[in-house]
Each structure stands twice: as C-alpha cells, then as structure tokens.
Amino acid sequence: MNWELLLQLTLNGLIVGTLYGVVAMSFVLIYKASQVVNFAQGEFLLVGAWVCWWLLTQFQIPFLWGFLVTLAFMTLFGVLIQVVVLRPLIGEPVISVIMVTIGLSIFFQALMKWMFGVFAQPFPPIFATQAVRVLGLEVQTVYLMSLVISLAIMAAFAWFFTASKYGLAMRATAFDQQVAQSLGISVRQVFAMSWAISAVVSAVAGVVVGVVNGVSSALSFYGIKVFPAVILGGLESIGGAIIGGLTIGVLENIMGSYLDVYLGGGVKEIAPFIVLIIILMVKPYGLFGIKEIERV
C-alpha cells in the first residue's frame, strides 16, 4: 500500500471535511431553531460565491474587502428570506415550509443562471503561491485558508452557543419555543438570526469552493452532498455535524481514489450517499441525534 498517497488523501479529506462540517452546522442551526430542513442551503453557497466573484471582477477590489462585503450582503439576504418568505408560514405544517425551501432552491438556481450564465467562471488569482508543502505533502493554499476559516467558524459557534446571550436564547428556543417565549425571548428574532448565520457560513464555504473549482451552478450540489454528514452526526447536534463532515470528507477522498480504478470513476460523487443509506439503515437518528419516543 502507498502510505504517502493514503496520508495525502486523508489530509485532503480532513481539510475538505472541515468545510463540509461548517455547511452541515448551517443545516443543524436552522433545524434546531425552527425544526425545518433547509433544502435551499446549497443555493446559499451559490449566491455567496457569485456575489463575491461579481465584486472582485466588476469593481476590481481586493479579495478581503470583497469577501467582507459578501458576508454583510448574505447576512441581510438570510434575514430577508426568513422575514419575507418564511415568517408568514410560522404555525403551518412543516411539510409546507420544506416545500417552500425547495421552491427557493429552484428559484435561485434559475436566477443565478439568468444573471451570470451557465458556464463556470474562475475567481481572479488570490494567492501568489498556489500550493505549499505541509509535513512533506503538497496542499493548495486556498485549502489551508479554508481550514483556518472553518476552524475559526467552529470556535465561534462554540463560543456563541455557550457564552453569548443570543446563543443561549437560540438554545432555549430549540429546546421549547413556548418556554422561550415565556422567558421573554423573541422567537422571531431567533429564527431570523439562525437564517442569517446560516447564509453567512454557507457563503464562506461557497467562496472557498469557488476559488478552487470556479463558480457555477454545480456549487449548489454541495448542499445535498453535505446532507449525509448531517444525518451521520444527527440533525440536532452541532458537534455531530463537525464529526460527520470530517468523516464524509475522508471517506469520499479515499473511496474515490481507490475504487475509481476498478469501477470506472464517479465513486467520489456517490460515496456520501452510500454512507447515507447505510446510516439510515443502521442508526437513523445519527451518532448524536436525539431518538424520539412516542407513547400512545
């Protein structure tokens, strides 16, 4: 066995897995706050990446400023989606809200294609050095940037939910909305905040992936691709989302490299969904999910 190749694949998988974990946390954040699975999560990546690309190419501004403006825009974008589209559905059946998120997914897919075309567009060069060596292994500079940003986001999530007033309010709302309201917590504000944070975090992932592969409608596929990581960790667990993302990132890299030779390719794309099927068969609530028990 080529141990150097295995180590390279594992390292790349862990770096990509941190990005998956960040997007998975966005899924969990919205689900914990409102009990809704956001099937437009991938389109948040797509919109964020296209906005950043447009700022950099049309106004020729530095990447850092374009990135910060994109995050500010996505904050407003997430709040508007929640207030204008989803808030009127509070109290309606969950399936109605899920269908709305699917409709949003299709709408933003079509809108981005209409505005920016259907062909992938590369980001302007950001780093003078495209790759560096880490422990004797070659790693793309943008992946290291992704790793640093992802770890920073994870640390921020940990602080937010354990030490900040708004994070504690969000946890209380996730536990019981009626109890949270009785304590003076604005459930509507919590919902808006969760969608804003989810949009911002997804935009970060979209920009990173866009820098590596270019920006195209294929970016939205990451929203579905990350779903197995969410199921693996458990829909109610932020920590589980991180572990699920890392696991899926490593598995898809290793399975894609070693099995593509025998199966003719495409294993990397379907590996997360193979894992998803196995998880649902063996442990449908995920590793850290909360098992619901109904008594009649």
C-alpha positions as CSV (number, residue, x, y, z in Angstrom):
1,M,0.0,0.0,0.0
2,N,1.2,3.5,-0.8
3,W,1.2,5.1,2.6
4,E,2.2,8.5,1.3
5,L,-0.9,8.5,-1.0
6,L,-3.1,7.4,1.8
7,L,-1.8,10.2,4.1
8,Q,-2.3,12.8,1.3
9,L,-5.8,11.6,0.7
10,T,-6.6,11.7,4.5
11,L,-5.1,15.2,4.9
12,N,-7.1,16.5,1.9
13,G,-10.2,14.7,3.2
14,L,-9.9,16.3,6.6
15,I,-9.4,19.8,5.1
16,V,-12.4,19.4,2.8
17,G,-14.3,17.7,5.7
18,T,-14.0,20.8,7.9
19,L,-15.7,22.7,5.1
20,Y,-18.4,20.1,5.0
21,G,-18.7,20.3,8.7
22,V,-19.2,24.1,8.5
23,V,-22.0,23.7,6.0
24,A,-23.5,20.9,8.0
25,M,-23.6,23.1,11.0
26,S,-25.7,25.6,9.0
27,F,-28.3,22.8,8.4
28,V,-28.3,21.9,12.1
29,L,-28.6,25.5,13.2
30,I,-31.8,26.1,11.2
31,Y,-33.2,22.7,12.2
32,K,-32.6,23.3,15.9
33,A,-34.1,26.7,15.8
34,S,-37.2,26.0,13.6
35,Q,-37.4,22.2,13.1
36,V,-37.1,22.8,9.3
37,V,-34.6,21.2,6.9
38,N,-33.4,23.9,4.5
39,F,-33.2,22.4,1.1
40,A,-32.0,25.7,-0.3
41,Q,-28.8,25.5,1.7
42,G,-26.7,24.8,-1.4
43,E,-28.1,27.9,-3.1
44,F,-26.8,30.0,-0.2
45,L,-23.3,28.8,-1.2
46,L,-24.1,29.6,-4.9
47,V,-25.4,33.1,-4.2
48,G,-22.5,34.0,-1.9
49,A,-19.9,32.7,-4.4
50,W,-21.4,34.6,-7.3
51,V,-21.7,37.9,-5.3
52,C,-18.1,37.7,-4.2
53,W,-17.0,36.9,-7.8
54,W,-19.0,39.8,-9.2
55,L,-17.5,42.3,-6.7
56,L,-13.9,41.1,-7.5
57,T,-14.3,41.1,-11.3
58,Q,-16.5,44.1,-11.8
59,F,-15.1,46.5,-9.2
60,Q,-11.5,45.1,-9.0
61,I,-11.5,45.4,-5.3
62,P,-9.1,43.4,-3.1
63,F,-10.3,39.9,-2.1
64,L,-10.5,40.7,1.6
65,W,-12.9,43.6,1.1
66,G,-15.0,41.7,-1.5
67,F,-15.2,38.8,1.0
68,L,-16.3,41.1,3.9
69,V,-18.9,42.8,1.7
70,T,-20.2,39.4,0.6
71,L,-20.7,38.4,4.2
72,A,-22.6,41.6,5.0
73,F,-24.8,41.1,2.0
74,M,-25.5,37.4,2.9
75,T,-26.5,38.5,6.5
76,L,-29.2,40.7,5.0
77,F,-30.1,38.1,2.5
78,G,-30.7,35.4,5.2
79,V,-32.8,37.8,7.3
80,L,-34.9,38.8,4.3
81,I,-35.5,35.2,3.3
82,Q,-36.7,34.4,6.8
83,V,-38.8,37.6,7.3
84,V,-40.4,37.9,3.9
85,V,-40.8,34.3,2.8
86,L,-40.7,32.0,5.9
87,R,-42.1,34.1,8.7
88,P,-45.7,34.1,7.3
89,L,-45.5,30.3,7.4
90,I,-45.0,30.1,11.2
91,G,-47.6,27.7,12.6
92,E,-48.1,26.0,9.2
93,P,-47.3,22.3,8.7
94,V,-43.6,21.6,8.5
95,I,-44.0,20.0,5.0
96,S,-45.3,23.4,3.7
97,V,-42.1,25.1,4.9
98,I,-39.9,22.3,3.4
99,M,-41.7,22.7,0.0
100,V,-41.0,26.5,0.2
101,T,-37.3,25.9,0.7
102,I,-37.3,23.5,-2.3
103,G,-39.1,26.2,-4.3
104,L,-36.4,28.8,-3.2
105,S,-33.7,26.3,-4.3
106,I,-35.2,26.1,-7.8
107,F,-35.8,29.9,-8.0
108,F,-32.3,30.9,-7.0
109,Q,-30.8,28.3,-9.3
110,A,-32.6,29.8,-12.3
111,L,-31.9,33.3,-11.2
112,M,-28.2,32.8,-10.9
113,K,-28.1,31.1,-14.3
114,W,-30.1,34.1,-15.8
115,M,-27.8,36.7,-14.2
116,F,-24.4,35.0,-14.6
117,G,-24.8,32.4,-17.3
118,V,-24.4,28.6,-17.1
119,F,-20.6,28.3,-17.6
120,A,-18.1,28.1,-14.7
121,Q,-16.2,31.4,-14.0
122,P,-12.8,31.3,-12.3
123,F,-12.0,33.6,-9.5
124,P,-9.2,36.2,-10.0
125,P,-5.8,35.0,-8.6
126,I,-5.8,35.5,-4.9
127,F,-2.5,33.9,-3.6
128,A,0.9,34.4,-5.1
129,T,1.7,30.8,-4.1
130,Q,-0.8,28.3,-5.3
131,A,0.4,25.4,-3.1
132,V,2.6,24.8,-0.1
133,R,4.2,21.7,1.5
134,V,2.9,20.6,4.9
135,L,4.7,17.6,6.5
136,G,6.1,16.8,3.1
137,L,2.7,16.8,1.5
138,E,1.5,19.4,-1.1
139,V,-1.6,21.3,-0.1
140,Q,-3.3,24.1,-2.1
141,T,-3.0,27.4,-0.4
142,V,-6.8,28.0,-0.7
143,Y,-7.4,24.7,1.2
144,L,-5.2,26.0,4.1
145,M,-7.3,29.2,4.0
146,S,-10.4,27.1,4.1
147,L,-9.0,25.1,7.1
148,V,-8.2,28.2,9.1
149,I,-11.6,29.8,8.3
150,S,-13.5,26.6,9.1
151,L,-11.8,26.2,12.4
152,A,-12.4,29.8,13.3
153,I,-16.1,29.4,12.5
154,M,-16.3,26.2,14.6
155,A,-14.6,28.1,17.5
156,A,-17.0,31.0,17.1
157,F,-20.0,28.6,17.1
158,A,-18.7,27.0,20.3
159,W,-18.4,30.4,22.0
160,F,-21.7,31.7,20.6
161,F,-23.8,28.8,22.0
162,T,-22.1,28.6,25.4
163,A,-21.2,32.2,26.3
164,S,-23.3,34.7,24.3
165,K,-26.8,35.9,25.3
166,Y,-28.1,35.3,21.8
167,G,-26.6,31.8,21.6
168,L,-28.3,30.8,24.9
169,A,-31.5,32.3,23.6
170,M,-31.2,30.1,20.5
171,R,-30.6,27.0,22.5
172,A,-33.6,27.8,24.7
173,T,-35.8,28.3,21.6
174,A,-34.5,25.0,20.1
175,F,-35.5,23.2,23.4
176,D,-39.0,24.6,23.6
177,Q,-40.4,27.6,21.8
178,Q,-43.3,28.3,24.2
179,V,-41.0,28.2,27.2
180,A,-38.5,30.5,25.5
181,Q,-41.3,33.0,24.8
182,S,-42.4,32.9,28.4
183,L,-38.9,33.8,29.4
184,G,-39.0,36.9,27.2
185,I,-37.1,35.5,24.2
186,S,-38.2,36.7,20.8
187,V,-38.6,33.5,18.8
188,R,-39.0,35.6,15.6
189,Q,-35.6,37.2,16.2
190,V,-34.0,33.8,16.9
191,F,-35.4,32.5,13.6
192,A,-34.1,35.5,11.6
193,M,-30.7,35.2,13.4
194,S,-30.4,31.5,12.6
195,W,-31.1,32.1,8.9
196,A,-28.6,35.0,8.8
197,I,-25.9,33.0,10.4
198,S,-26.6,30.0,8.1
199,A,-26.4,32.2,5.0
200,V,-23.1,33.8,6.1
201,V,-21.5,30.5,6.9
202,S,-22.7,28.9,3.7
203,A,-21.3,31.9,1.7
204,V,-17.9,31.3,3.2
205,A,-17.9,27.7,2.0
206,G,-19.2,28.8,-1.4
207,V,-16.4,31.3,-1.9
208,V,-13.7,28.8,-0.9
209,V,-15.1,26.1,-3.2
210,G,-15.5,28.8,-6.0
211,V,-11.8,29.8,-5.6
212,V,-10.8,26.2,-6.1
213,N,-13.2,25.0,-8.8
214,G,-14.7,28.2,-10.2
215,V,-18.2,29.4,-9.7
216,S,-21.1,27.6,-11.4
217,S,-24.5,26.1,-10.7
218,A,-22.7,22.9,-9.6
219,L,-21.9,24.7,-6.3
220,S,-25.4,24.2,-5.1
221,F,-24.9,20.4,-5.2
222,Y,-22.8,20.9,-2.0
223,G,-26.0,21.5,-0.1
224,I,-27.2,18.0,-0.9
225,K,-23.7,16.5,-0.7
226,V,-23.3,17.6,2.8
227,F,-26.6,16.1,3.9
228,P,-25.1,12.7,4.6
229,A,-22.7,14.4,7.1
230,V,-25.8,16.0,8.8
231,I,-27.5,12.6,9.1
232,L,-24.4,10.9,10.3
233,G,-23.8,13.4,13.1
234,G,-27.5,13.8,13.9
235,L,-29.8,16.7,12.9
236,E,-29.8,18.1,16.5
237,S,-26.0,18.1,17.1
238,I,-23.6,20.8,16.2
239,G,-20.7,18.7,17.3
240,G,-22.1,15.8,15.3
241,A,-22.2,17.9,12.2
242,I,-18.4,18.5,12.5
243,I,-17.6,14.9,13.0
244,G,-20.0,13.9,10.2
245,G,-18.3,16.4,7.8
246,L,-14.8,15.2,8.7
247,T,-15.9,11.5,8.2
248,I,-17.6,12.1,4.9
249,G,-14.6,14.2,3.6
250,V,-12.1,11.5,4.4
251,L,-14.3,8.6,3.1
252,E,-15.1,10.2,-0.2
253,N,-11.5,11.0,-0.9
254,I,-10.2,7.5,0.0
255,M,-13.1,5.6,-1.7
256,G,-12.8,7.8,-4.8
257,S,-9.1,7.3,-5.2
258,Y,-9.0,3.5,-4.6
259,L,-12.3,2.4,-6.1
260,D,-12.4,4.6,-9.2
261,V,-9.7,2.4,-10.8
262,Y,-12.0,-0.6,-10.6
263,L,-15.4,1.0,-11.2
264,G,-14.5,3.4,-13.9
265,G,-14.9,6.7,-11.9
266,G,-17.7,8.6,-10.2
267,V,-17.2,6.9,-6.8
268,K,-16.3,10.1,-5.1
269,E,-19.6,11.7,-6.0
270,I,-21.8,8.9,-4.8
271,A,-19.7,7.8,-1.7
272,P,-21.5,10.3,0.7
273,F,-24.9,8.9,-0.4
274,I,-23.8,5.3,0.1
275,V,-22.8,6.3,3.6
276,L,-26.2,8.0,4.0
277,I,-28.1,4.8,3.0
278,I,-26.1,2.7,5.5
279,I,-26.6,5.2,8.3
280,L,-30.3,5.4,7.8
281,M,-30.5,1.6,7.8
282,V,-28.3,1.1,10.9
283,K,-28.7,4.3,13.0
284,P,-31.4,6.5,11.5
285,Y,-31.1,9.2,14.2
286,G,-27.3,9.6,13.6
287,L,-24.4,9.2,16.0
288,F,-25.5,12.1,18.3
289,G,-29.1,12.6,17.3
290,I,-32.0,12.5,19.8
291,K,-34.2,9.5,19.4
292,E,-37.9,10.4,19.6
293,I,-40.1,8.1,21.5
294,E,-43.8,8.4,21.1
295,R,-46.1,6.9,23.7
296,V,-49.7,6.0,22.8
